[in-house]
Amino acid sequence: MIGKLGLPEILVILAVALLIFGPSKLADLGKGLGEGIKNFKSAVKDGDQGPEKKS
């Protein structure tokens, strides 16, 4: 079962990340990741509309 993560594995990874980074740093990391995903989605959306406007 290599490559498949279940609930227990995800909880262990989150617990280790919490121990390494601490709660405040982990919250900042999640916020940054969310903003990055949002910016990526908007860039992809703008990229899809760009060629249509030029044609």
C-alpha atoms as one frame of an Amber mdcrd trajectory, in Angstrom:
protein
   0.000   0.000   0.000   2.724   2.422  -0.898   1.364   5.828  -1.847  -1.959
   5.518  -0.043  -2.430   7.613   3.071  -5.220   6.766   5.460  -6.530   8.726
   8.407  -4.009   7.304  10.925  -1.048   8.195   8.713  -2.319  11.747   8.137
  -2.839  12.227  11.890   0.720  11.076  12.607   2.106  13.465   9.992   0.086
  16.354  11.446   1.241  15.516  14.992   4.891  15.471  13.917   4.467  18.763
  12.046   2.863  20.281  15.135   5.782  19.155  17.295   8.381  20.476  14.841
   6.846  23.814  13.897   4.596  24.637  16.856   0.994  25.836  16.683   1.617
  29.447  15.616   4.121  28.590  12.899   1.853  25.827  11.629  -1.063  28.284
  11.372   1.113  30.716   9.406   2.224  27.880   7.153  -1.402  26.896   6.456
  -2.348  30.499   5.740   0.531  30.879   3.296  -0.373  27.619   1.588  -4.002
  28.733   1.212  -2.970  32.080  -0.270  -0.618  30.310  -2.668  -3.371  28.004
  -3.893  -5.736  30.972  -4.292  -3.151  32.905  -6.329  -2.423  29.852  -8.458
  -6.106  29.334  -9.244  -6.559  32.984 -10.194  -3.473  32.857 -12.413  -4.763
  29.751 -14.176  -8.163  31.408 -14.620  -6.554  34.564 -16.047  -4.344  32.439
 -18.283  -7.351  30.651 -19.745  -9.062  33.950 -20.557  -5.959  35.696 -21.927
  -5.718  34.116 -25.414  -9.454  34.553 -25.996  -9.201  38.310 -25.477  -6.289
  38.653 -27.926  -7.938  36.696 -30.759
